[in-house]
Amino acid sequence: MYFVIVPGGFGAYSIESFELLDEAKDRVKELIETVRRTAKMAQEIPMKIKVEVEI
């Protein structure tokens, strides 16, 4: 899963998710060409986390 992060006004961000890298790249290009000056792309990294608690 890929995420496109677009800064909004007053410190807010809009996050859009895409299944394919090409879709995310196309969205970033579209945003930069039309409306926004900046857009960021991130990739989800699945992780397995094990937590142990002692009482």
Secondary structure, DSSP 8 states (H G I E B T S, - for coil): -EEEEEE-GGG-EEEEEESSHHHHHHHHHHHHHHT-S--EEEE------------
